[in-house]
């Protein structure tokens, strides 16, 4: 739907009254499917539509009967933390036949269903589109058979389809990430190359090697590469003790991550909006993720592109297959090869540049992955890489040493900051830092950190007028659990913190299972930034979230208590309320706990919990490892380009050589730090505008509050080819 005059449109203008929406999951199950089902059901009910479950996928649609069940608000409670799909998923041969689709059409018409939300892979979505194309003909046949009345053909004349990709394989073209996700054939001679690399790493002192084999791995001639084949090669050629572990359905099961829950919730709501806006001439679409935005793409364009990839694979055109997967996939593959395959020193370029990397601010999971990536990319580009311990304070004391490729081995999965990090800003040590820059001939800086890192670069840029040593390329990669860095929608470490919050909330809610009704008041970190509380609340199904950015008073608190009390009187057994640590000076966690305890007497009791630093600790999530690796690799490539450009022209003082690399909507963007001053609330250490505030109405809708939802960014049907900006480097956000 085009946006007239760029005005904001709120979904109250889109009524679902008189419409019936059915949701089904098809194919293999994937973590996060339940969150998508929950979002479709609650959003559908919220706009006035009837919503139905179709149990057991297309098989349930064909069989009908109890498999098609009207959903209620309460029927999707407590689904967020459950893996797989609670409404079932089954492969159905009968639906592939005309007779099977005729039965399915009859069952839908009998329930008045003409809107389908299909969560599945490319086969499931292709089947849905065929069903849509045949719909009018199927209804005509049913009339001829006397199964339905003639008037039903007019009343249910069009079937509308919206797809969501649910697959742990992330193998669907058109989306950066599929719900439930969180390999190309090697060149000939891969056996010898693999053994040579293993031998080389062992000779450098490494005691452990991990080889990952995809279940469908093949060589360039189509011959399967199995885990047992790889084991036999290693044992025969190298004599290394080798074990095989087949993960199997372990990858499919388990609790969905915070990312999967949020992605699925956003897509589920977008799917309902798409169904409300569709017309008879609207093509079936897929709700997709591009960068940090939910977009709609023509279903068959995505399917055709996916099939083209498979065709290229079948025809052994592997390079073409990689290109068809898109820039995101290509960049991932390129970065992996760059970091995993160490070239002989004789093959490396010689740059004669020295680059220092350091951590600044509080520790954040994923910092070590970012440092590892920077070091290895820098070495591969011919630089000497130097690690600085304990931030700028350590810099001033000369805690600087050269690091080699093997020095950062095994860092990806380590939490915290192995370099050591402090919040100390450089201004008080600027002269000593300049001396160390000169002593070690540092030609560029990469700073991995949070809000203090931004302040540090601003101070160093100011110091350029007094010290030529700071007239070098400097770039910051945002890393903080608070996600409060201006210029970036996402920071390294925030996803791990969200997972800690959601998993803790899951366990806390489970602790009340089987007891009387109970409400939990949870305090999260974040300073004045409400990101963790808001997005954590969306992922864990919170009933209310209090943050600094959205002021609240005693009347709001009272309204929330009354709202929760009404829900508790029906069938809801547990309530969850999150509060950001600095949301309000007077309405503290203790105050809110006491208020809820007093007002809830006779209906529910309360418990409180301050999560504290557990949100900062632990191993980084796969998302943070990947995000840290990719964004840091891009930062190092920028440093190399700037060094080559500027040092041909002598010393530099330009603002565009002191930058922050951040994700902005759908692209990774380098932004001079001086330009970020106007976007920053320095008093509260937060950006003046924060994208995730648009998700708060979504959280409220799913908690059954009446509110407005801004859909001005939605509704435009894009295309698979050319839908992504060139700057996008496979980074995805929430």
C-alpha positions in Angstrom: 0.0 0.0 0.0 1.5 3.3 -1.0 2.0 5.9 1.7 0.0 9.1 0.8 2.0 12.3 1.6 4.3 10.2 3.8 1.8 10.6 6.6 1.7 8.2 9.4 -1.1 5.6 9.1 -2.2 3.7 12.1 -3.7 0.2 11.8 -7.0 1.3 13.4 -7.8 2.3 9.8 -7.5 -1.3 8.8 -10.4 -3.3 10.1 -10.5 -7.1 10.1 -14.2 -7.2 10.9 -15.9 -10.0 8.9 -12.6 -11.6 7.9 -11.4 -15.0 8.8 -7.7 -15.8 9.0 -6.2 -19.2 9.3 -2.6 -19.9 10.3 -0.7 -23.2 9.7 2.8 -24.4 10.0 4.1 -26.8 7.3 7.2 -28.8 6.7 9.9 -29.2 9.3 9.4 -27.4 12.6 11.7 -24.6 13.6 12.2 -22.6 16.8 10.2 -19.4 16.8 7.2 -20.8 14.9 5.1 -20.6 18.0 5.9 -16.9 18.5 4.8 -16.3 14.9 1.5 -18.2 15.5 0.9 -16.3 18.7 1.5 -12.9 16.9 -0.9 -13.8 14.0 -3.6 -15.0 16.4 -3.4 -12.0 18.7 -3.0 -9.4 16.0 -5.9 -10.9 14.0 -8.2 -11.0 17.0 -7.1 -7.4 17.9 -8.3 -6.0 14.6 -11.6 -7.8 14.8 -11.0 -10.9 12.6 -11.8 -14.5 13.4 -8.6 -16.5 13.6 -8.3 -20.3 13.1 -5.6 -22.8 13.8 -5.1 -25.4 11.1 -3.5 -28.3 13.0 -0.9 -30.6 11.3 -0.3 -28.3 8.3 -1.8 -29.1 4.9 -2.8 -32.5 6.1 -5.1 -30.9 8.6 -6.5 -28.6 5.9 -7.3 -31.6 3.7 -8.7 -33.7 6.6 -10.7 -30.8 8.1 -12.9 -31.6 11.1 -11.2 -30.9 14.5 -8.0 -29.9 12.7 -9.5 -26.5 11.9 -10.2 -24.8 15.3 -11.0 -21.3 16.1 -8.3 -19.7 18.2 -8.8 -17.5 21.3 -6.5 -14.9 22.9 -5.8 -17.3 25.8 -5.1 -20.3 23.5 -1.7 -18.9 22.6 -0.6 -18.0 26.1 2.7 -19.5 27.3 3.7 -20.4 23.7 6.7 -18.1 23.3 9.3 -20.2 25.1 8.2 -23.5 23.5 10.3 -24.8 20.6 8.8 -26.4 17.5 5.2 -25.8 16.7 2.3 -26.5 19.1 -0.2 -26.7 16.3 1.7 -29.4 14.5 3.3 -29.7 11.2 3.0 -32.6 8.7 4.0 -33.2 5.1 1.0 -34.0 3.0 1.2 -35.9 -0.3 -2.6 -35.6 -0.8 -2.4 -31.7 -0.9 -0.1 -32.1 -3.9 -3.0 -33.6 -5.8 -5.9 -31.8 -7.3 -8.4 -33.9 -5.3 -6.5 -33.0 -2.1 -6.7 -29.3 -2.8 -10.4 -29.6 -3.6 -11.0 -31.1 -0.1 -9.0 -28.4 1.5 -10.9 -25.7 -0.4 -14.2 -27.2 0.9 -13.0 -27.2 4.5 -11.9 -23.6 4.3 -15.2 -22.4 2.7 -17.2 -24.2 5.4 -15.4 -22.0 8.0 -15.5 -18.9 5.9 -11.7 -18.7 5.6 -10.2 -16.8 2.7 -7.0 -15.6 4.3 -4.1 -17.9 4.9 -0.9 -17.3 6.8 1.5 -20.1 5.9 4.7 -20.6 7.9 7.0 -23.0 6.1 9.7 -23.5 3.5 9.8 -23.0 -0.2 7.8 -26.2 -0.9 5.0 -25.2 1.5 4.8 -21.6 0.1 4.8 -22.8 -3.5 1.9 -25.1 -2.7 0.1 -22.3 -1.1 0.5 -20.1 -4.2 -0.8 -22.9 -6.5 -3.8 -23.3 -4.2 -4.5 -19.6 -4.5 -4.2 -19.7 -8.3 -6.6 -22.6 -8.5 -9.1 -21.2 -6.0 -11.8 -20.0 -8.2 -11.8 -23.1 -10.3 -11.9 -25.3 -7.2 -15.0 -23.4 -6.0 -16.7 -23.9 -9.3 -16.1 -27.6 -9.1 -17.5 -27.7 -5.6 -20.7 -25.9 -6.8 -21.0 -28.5 -9.6 -20.7 -31.3 -7.1 -23.3 -29.7 -4.9 -20.9 -29.4 -2.0 -21.4 -25.6 -1.7 -24.0 -23.1 -2.9 -23.5 -20.8 -5.9 -23.5 -17.7 -3.6 -20.4 -19.0 -1.9 -18.4 -18.5 -5.1 -19.1 -14.8 -4.9 -18.8 -14.5 -1.2 -15.4 -16.3 -1.0 -14.2 -15.4 -4.5 -10.5 -14.9 -3.7 -8.0 -16.6 -1.5 -5.3 -14.4 0.0 -1.9 -15.8 0.9 0.9 -14.4 3.0 3.9 -16.5 3.8 6.5 -16.5 6.5 9.6 -18.5 6.1 10.2 -21.0 8.9 13.4 -23.0 8.4 16.5 -23.7 10.4 18.4 -24.0 7.1 18.1 -20.3 6.2 17.8 -21.5 2.6 15.1 -19.2 1.2 16.1 -16.4 -1.1 14.7 -12.9 -0.4 15.2 -12.8 3.4 18.4 -12.2 5.3 17.3 -14.6 8.1 14.5 -17.2 8.3 12.6 -18.0 11.5 14.6 -20.6 13.4 18.1 -19.9 12.1 20.2 -18.2 14.3 28.0 -24.3 2.5 29.3 -24.6 -1.0 31.3 -27.5 -2.5 35.1 -27.3 -2.0 37.6 -27.2 -4.8 39.2 -30.5 -6.1 41.9 -31.6 -3.8 40.1 -30.5 -0.7 41.2 -33.6 1.1 44.9 -32.7 1.0 44.2 -29.0 1.7 42.2 -29.9 4.8 44.9 -32.2 6.1 47.6 -29.6 5.5 45.6 -27.0 7.4 45.0 -29.3 10.3 48.7 -30.3 10.4 49.8 -26.6 10.3 47.5 -25.6 13.2 48.7 -28.5 15.3 52.3 -27.6 14.6 51.6 -24.1 16.0 50.4 -25.6 19.3 46.7 -25.9 18.8 45.4 -29.1 20.5 41.8 -29.0 19.2 40.3 -28.8 15.7 36.6 -28.7 14.8 35.4 -29.6 11.3 31.7 -28.9 10.5 30.1 -31.0 7.7 26.7 -30.0 6.4 24.4 -33.0 6.0 24.1 -32.4 2.2 27.8 -31.6 1.6 29.1 -32.8 -1.8 32.3 -32.3 -3.8 32.5 -30.7 -7.2 31.5 -33.9 -8.9 28.4 -34.5 -6.8 30.0 -37.2 -4.6 28.8 -36.9 -0.9 31.2 -35.7 1.7 30.2 -37.4 4.9 31.4 -37.0 8.5 32.7 -40.6 8.5 34.7 -39.9 5.3 36.3 -36.8 6.8 37.1 -38.8 10.0 38.8 -41.6 8.0 40.9 -39.0 6.1 42.1 -37.4 9.2 43.0 -40.6 10.9 44.6 -42.2 7.9 46.7 -39.1 6.8 47.5 -37.5 10.1 46.8 -40.1 12.8 44.9 -37.6 14.9 42.4 -38.9 17.5 39.1 -38.0 15.9 35.5 -38.2 17.0 32.2 -37.7 15.1 29.2 -36.0 16.6 26.0 -35.9 14.6 23.8 -33.1 15.9 20.6 -34.2 14.1 17.3 -33.0 15.5 19.1 -31.3 18.5 19.3 -28.3 16.1 15.6 -28.3 15.6 14.6 -28.6 19.3 15.1 -26.4 22.3 13.8 -23.0 23.4 13.8 -20.3 20.7 16.3 -17.5 21.2 15.2 -13.9 21.8 16.0 -13.1 18.2 13.8 -15.8 16.9 10.9 -14.7 19.1 11.2 -11.1 18.1 11.6 -11.8 14.4 8.7 -14.2 14.5 6.5 -11.7 16.4 7.3 -8.9 14.0 6.7 -11.1 11.0 3.4 -12.4 12.4 2.0 -8.9 12.9 3.2 -7.8 9.5 1.5 -10.9 7.9 -1.8 -9.9 9.4 -1.4 -6.3 8.1 -0.6 -7.7 4.7 -3.8 -9.8 4.7 -5.9 -6.8 5.7 -4.6 -4.7 2.9 -4.7 -7.4 0.1 -7.1 -7.2 -2.8 -8.0 -9.7 -5.5 -5.2 -8.4 -7.7 -2.5 -8.4 -5.0 0.1 -11.2 -5.6 0.8 -13.6 -2.8 3.7 -12.2 -0.7 6.3 -13.3 1.8 7.1 -11.3 4.9 10.8 -11.0 4.8 13.7 -9.5 6.9 16.1 -7.1 5.2 18.7 -5.6 7.5 16.6 -4.2 10.4 13.3 -3.9 8.5 10.4 -6.2 7.8 9.5 -6.1 4.1 7.1 -7.8 1.7 8.3 -9.6 -1.3 6.4 -11.4 -4.1 6.2 -15.0 -3.0 6.9 -16.5 -6.4 9.9 -14.3 -7.0 11.5 -15.7 -3.9 10.5 -19.2 -4.8 11.9 -18.9 -8.3 15.1 -17.4 -7.0 15.5 -20.3 -4.5 14.8 -22.8 -7.3 17.4 -21.1 -9.5 20.0 -21.6 -6.8 19.1 -25.3 -6.6 19.3 -25.6 -10.4 22.7 -24.0 -10.4 23.8 -26.5 -7.8 22.4 -29.4 -9.7 24.3 -28.3 -12.8 27.5 -27.8 -10.8 27.5 -24.0 -11.4 28.6 -23.4 -7.9 29.9 -19.9 -8.3 26.6 -18.9 -9.9 24.7 -20.5 -7.0 26.7 -18.3 -4.5 25.9 -15.1 -6.5 22.2 -16.0 -6.7 22.0 -16.3 -2.9 22.7 -12.6 -2.8 25.3 -10.2 -1.4 24.5 -11.3 2.2 25.5 -14.9 1.5 28.5 -13.9 -0.5 29.8 -11.6 2.2 29.3 -14.3 4.9 31.2 -16.8 2.8 34.0 -14.4 2.0 34.4 -13.4 5.6 34.5 -17.0 6.7 37.3 -17.9 4.2 39.2 -14.8 5.2 39.2 -15.6 8.9 39.5 -19.4 8.8 42.2 -19.9 6.1 45.6 -18.5 7.1 47.8 -17.7 4.1 51.5 -18.3 4.2 53.4 -15.2 5.2 55.1 -15.2 1.8 51.7 -14.8 0.2 50.6 -11.8 2.3 50.9 -8.2 1.1 53.3 -6.0 3.0 51.6 -2.7 4.0 54.1 -1.3 6.5 51.2 -0.1 8.6 50.6 -0.7 12.3 47.0 -1.0 13.5 46.0 -1.0 17.2 42.8 -2.5 18.5 41.3 -2.0 22.0 38.1 -2.3 24.0 36.5 0.6 25.8 33.6 0.7 28.3 31.9 -2.2 30.0 32.5 -5.8 28.8 30.0 -7.1 26.2 29.7 -10.6 24.9 31.0 -10.6 21.3 33.9 -8.2 21.9 36.4 -11.0 21.6 34.9 -12.2 18.3 35.3 -8.6 17.0 38.9 -8.4 18.1 39.7 -11.8 16.6 38.2 -10.7 13.3 40.0 -7.4 13.3 43.4 -9.0 14.0 43.0 -11.7 11.4 41.7 -9.4 8.7 44.4 -6.9 9.4 47.1 -9.6 9.2 45.6 -10.9 5.9 45.9 -7.4 4.5 49.6 -7.1 5.5 49.3 -5.0 8.6 51.0 -5.5 11.9 48.3 -5.8 14.5 48.8 -4.5 18.1 46.5 -5.3 21.0 46.0 -2.7 23.8 45.1 -4.0 27.3 42.7 -2.1 29.6 41.5 0.5 27.2 43.0 4.0 27.0 44.3 3.8 30.5 46.4 0.8 29.5 47.3 2.6 26.3 48.8 5.4 28.3 50.9 3.0 30.3 52.3 1.2 27.3 50.3 -2.0 27.7 50.6 -2.6 23.9 51.9 -5.7 22.2 51.9 -7.2 18.7 49.4 -10.0 18.2 49.7 -12.8 15.7 47.1 -15.0 13.9 47.3 -17.8 16.4 47.1 -15.5 19.5 43.4 -14.9 18.9 42.5 -18.6 18.2 39.5 -19.7 20.2 38.4 -16.1 21.1 35.0 -16.2 19.3 33.2 -18.2 22.0 34.7 -16.3 25.0 32.6 -13.9 26.9 33.7 -10.6 28.4 36.8 -8.9 27.2 40.1 -10.9 27.0 42.0 -7.7 26.3 40.6 -6.0 29.4 38.4 -2.9 29.2 37.8 0.2 31.2 35.5 3.2 31.0 38.4 5.7 31.3 38.3 8.4 28.6 41.5 9.4 26.9 41.5 13.2 27.6 43.4 13.0 30.9 46.0 10.7 29.3 46.2 12.3 25.9 49.8 13.3 26.0 51.0 9.8 27.1 48.7 8.1 24.6 50.3 10.3 21.8 53.7 9.2 23.0 52.8 5.5 22.8 51.2 6.1 19.4 54.6 7.6 18.3 56.7 4.9 20.0 54.8 2.0 18.4 54.3 3.9 15.1 50.5 3.3 15.3 48.9 4.3 11.9 45.3 3.5 12.7 42.9 2.7 15.6 40.0 0.3 15.9 38.0 0.8 19.1 35.4 -1.8 20.1 33.1 -0.5 22.8 30.0 1.4 24.0 29.1 5.0 24.7 32.5 5.7 26.2 34.1 4.6 22.9 32.1 7.3 21.1 33.2 9.9 23.6 36.8 8.7 23.3 36.9 9.2 19.5 35.4 12.7 19.9 38.1 13.6 22.4 40.9 12.1 20.2 39.6 14.0 17.1 39.6 17.2 19.1 43.2 16.4 20.1 44.3 16.2 16.5 44.9 20.0 16.5 47.7 19.4 19.2 49.0 16.0 18.3 49.8 14.8 14.8 49.8 11.2 16.2 46.0 11.3 16.3 45.8 12.3 12.6 45.2 8.6 11.6 42.2 6.7 10.6 40.1 5.8 13.6 36.9 3.7 13.6 34.6 2.5 16.3 32.6 -0.7 16.4 29.6 -0.4 18.9 29.7 -3.1 21.6 27.5 -2.7 24.7 24.6 -4.6 26.2 22.7 -1.4 26.6 22.5 -0.8 22.9 22.6 3.0 23.5 25.2 4.1 20.9 24.0 6.8 18.5 24.5 5.9 14.9 23.8 2.2 15.2 20.5 0.3 15.6 22.3 -2.6 17.2 25.4 -3.1 19.3 27.5 -6.2 19.8 26.5 -7.9 23.1 22.8 -6.8 23.2 21.5 -10.1 21.8 23.4 -12.1 24.4 21.9 -9.8 27.1 18.4 -10.3 25.6 18.8 -14.0 25.7 19.8 -13.9 29.4 16.7 -11.8 30.1 14.3 -14.0 28.2 15.7 -17.3 29.5 15.6 -16.0 33.1 12.1 -14.7 32.6 11.1 -18.1 31.2 12.5 -19.9 34.3 10.9 -17.3 36.7 7.5 -17.8 35.1 7.9 -21.6 35.2 8.7 -21.4 38.9 5.0 -20.4 39.4 3.6 -23.2 37.3 0.9 -25.0 39.3 0.7 -22.4 42.0 -1.7 -19.6 42.6 -1.7 -16.5 40.3 1.5 -14.6 40.5 3.0 -11.4 38.9 6.8 -11.0 38.6 8.5 -7.6 38.6 11.8 -7.8 36.9 14.5 -5.0 36.7 16.8 -5.0 33.7 20.1 -3.1 33.0 20.6 -0.4 30.3 21.2 2.8 32.1 18.6 5.3 30.7 18.2 3.2 27.5 15.1 1.1 27.6 16.1 -1.3 24.8 16.7 -4.3 26.9 13.5 -3.9 28.9 11.3 -3.2 25.8 12.7 -5.8 23.4 13.2 -8.3 26.3 9.6 -7.7 27.2 8.5 -8.4 23.7 10.5 -11.6 23.6 9.3 -12.9 27.0 5.6 -11.9 26.7 5.6 -9.1 29.3 2.4 -7.5 30.3 4.0 -4.1 30.9 7.4 -2.5 30.5 8.5 0.8 32.1 11.3 2.8 30.5 12.8 6.3 30.7 12.0 7.2 27.1 8.3 6.8 27.6 7.4 8.7 30.8 4.7 7.2 33.0 2.9 8.3 36.2 0.8 6.8 39.0 -2.2 6.7 36.7 -0.4 4.6 34.2 0.8 2.3 36.9 -2.8 2.0 38.2 -4.2 1.3 34.8 -1.6 -1.5 34.2 -2.5 -3.1 37.6 -6.2 -3.0 36.7 -5.6 -4.4 33.2 -3.5 -7.3 34.6 -6.1 -7.9 37.4 -8.8 -8.4 34.8 -6.7 -10.8 32.8 -5.8 -12.7 36.0 -9.5 -13.1 36.8 -10.0 -15.2 33.7 -7.4 -17.8 32.8 -4.0 -16.1 32.9 -2.0 -17.6 35.7 1.3 -15.6 35.5 2.1 -12.0 34.8 5.4 -10.3 33.9 6.4 -6.7 34.3 9.8 -5.4 33.3 11.3 -2.1 34.5 14.5 -0.5 33.1 16.9 0.4 36.0 16.7 4.2 35.3 13.2 4.4 34.1 12.1 6.7 36.9 13.8 8.1 40.1 10.7 7.7 42.3 8.8 4.8 40.8 11.5 2.3 41.7 11.3 -1.4 41.4 10.5 -1.7 45.1 7.7 0.9 44.7 6.2 -0.9 41.7 6.4 -4.2 43.6 4.6 -2.8 46.6 2.0 -1.2 44.4 1.2 -4.3 42.5 1.3 -6.4 45.7 -1.3 -4.1 47.4 -3.6 -3.6 44.5 -3.5 -7.3 43.5 -4.6 -8.6 46.9 -7.2 -11.3 46.5 -6.3 -11.9 42.8 -2.5 -12.4 42.6 0.6 -12.1 44.7 4.0 -10.6 43.6 7.6 -11.4 43.4 10.5 -9.2 42.3 13.9 -9.9 40.8 16.9 -7.6 39.9 18.8 -9.4 37.1 21.9 -7.3 37.5 25.2 -8.3 35.9 24.1 -11.7 34.7 23.0 -9.8 31.6 26.6 -8.9 30.9 28.2 -12.3 31.5 28.1 -15.6 29.7 29.3 -16.9 26.3 28.2 -14.7 23.4 25.2 -15.8 21.4 25.7 -17.0 17.8 24.2 -13.8 16.6 26.7 -11.7 18.6 29.6 -13.8 17.4 28.6 -13.4 13.8 27.7 -9.7 14.1 30.9 -8.9 15.9 32.9 -10.9 13.3 31.3 -9.3 10.3 31.1 -5.7 11.4 34.7 -5.8 12.7 36.0 -7.3 9.4 34.2 -4.5 7.5 35.8 -1.9 9.8 39.3 -3.3 9.1 38.7 -3.2 5.4 37.7 0.5 5.8 40.9 1.2 7.7 43.0 -0.4 5.0 41.3 1.7 2.3 41.7 4.9 4.3 45.4 4.1 5.0 46.0 3.6 1.3 44.1 6.7 0.3 45.3 9.2 2.9 48.9 8.3 3.4 49.6 8.9 -0.3 48.6 12.4 0.4 50.5 12.9 3.7 49.1 13.5 7.2 45.3 13.6 7.5 42.9 15.7 9.6 39.6 15.0 7.9 36.5 14.2 9.9 35.6 11.3 7.7 38.7 9.4 9.0 37.2 9.3 12.5 34.1 7.3 12.2 31.6 5.0 13.8 30.5 1.9 11.8 26.8 1.2 12.6 23.7 -0.5 11.3 21.2 2.0 10.0 17.9 0.3 9.0 19.1 -1.9 6.1 22.8 -0.9 5.7 26.1 -0.8 7.5 27.2 2.8 7.4 30.4 4.7 8.3 29.5 8.0 10.0 31.9 10.7 11.1 31.6 10.9 14.9 31.2 14.7 14.8 28.0 14.3 12.8 26.6 12.1 15.6 26.8 14.9 18.1 23.4 16.4 17.1 21.8 12.9 17.4 23.0 12.4 21.0 21.6 13.0 24.4 24.9 13.3 26.2 23.3 13.8 29.6 21.4 10.5 29.5 23.9 8.7 27.2 21.3 7.7 24.6 20.4 8.5 21.0 17.7 11.2 20.6 15.8 8.9 18.3 15.6 5.1 18.8 14.2 2.8 16.2 13.0 0.1 18.7 10.5 2.5 20.3 8.3 1.6 17.3 8.2 -2.0 18.7 6.6 -0.9 22.0 3.0 -0.7 20.6 3.5 -4.1 19.2 4.4 -5.4 22.6 1.3 -3.7 24.1 -1.0 -5.1 21.3 0.2 -8.7 22.1 -0.4 -8.0 25.8 -4.1 -7.0 24.9 -3.8 -3.2 25.3 -5.6 -0.8 23.0 -3.0 1.4 21.3 -1.9 2.9 18.0 0.6 1.1 15.7 2.5 3.1 13.2 2.5 1.3 9.8 4.0 4.1 7.8 7.1 2.0 7.1 5.0 -1.0 5.9 2.9 -2.0 3.0 5.2 -1.5 0.0 5.7 -4.7 -2.1 9.4 -4.8 -3.1 11.3 -7.1 -5.4 13.9 -9.8 -4.7 16.4 -8.4 -7.2 17.7 -5.0 -6.3 15.8 -4.7 -3.1 18.9 -4.3 -0.9 21.3 -1.4 -0.7 24.9 -2.1 -1.7 26.2 -1.2 1.7 24.3 -4.0 3.4 26.8 -6.7 4.5 24.6 -9.5 5.8 24.1 -7.8 9.1 20.6 -8.4 10.6 19.1 -6.8 13.6 16.0 -7.0 15.7 
